[in-house]
Amino acid sequence: MRDHYDFSKSIKNPYAKKLKKQVTIRLDEDTIEYFKKLAEEKDLPYQSLINLYLRDCAQSHKDLKLEWQ
């Protein structure tokens, strides 16, 4: 390794605004198992699959219809 690195010509990361933010969320165990199984079939990490699903919902402005009985 070098003793000194020259960063004078460096540029800001253009993707920094798209970085993910860590959050804590409570999900039902069966929901987690569903996404883990689906993620295994798709060969993806389950948290990435949940993120993709939520992003799709947000981009398509999917509306949740709740009916209480």
N, C-alpha and C positions, 0 to 999 in steps of 0.2 A: 504494500500500500504506500501511497505517496504521503509525504509529510504535510503537503499543502495542495489543495485543489483550487483551480481558478473557476469561479462561477460568474465572472463578470459578463459573460456572453450568454448566460442562461435566460430562459424565458419561463413565464408562469405556466403551470399545467393547464392546458385548455379544457381538460375534463374535470377539473376540481369542483365545478359547480354541480356535476352529476354524480359526485360521490355519494355513497349510501350512508344513511344515518342509522345508528343502532337504536332500537327501541325495545321496550319490554311489553309483551302482549300475552294475555292469557287465552289459550285455546283449549277446547275440549280434547281429551285424549284420542277419541275416535276420529276427530278432524285431523289431528297430527298424523295418526296412523294412515289415514286415507292419502294424505299428501306424500308421506314417506313411501308408501307402496307405489303410487303413481310416479314419483320421482325415480324410484328404482327401475321401473319399466322404461322410463324415458332417458335413463342414465344421466340424471341431473341431481344436484344437491336439493334436498327438499325445501330448504329455505329460499333458494333461487326460484324454485317452481311456485311457491306461495307468492313471492314478489312478482313474478311474471303474471300470475293470475290476477293479483290485485291491481297491477299496472293496467292490464287489459280492461278490467272493470272501470277503472278511473278514466282511461282514454275513451272508452265507448259510453261513458256517463250512464253505466248500468244502474238502474234504480232497484232497490230492495223492496219487495212487497211483503210486509208483515201482516199476518192475520192472527189475532189472539183469540183463543177459544175459551 
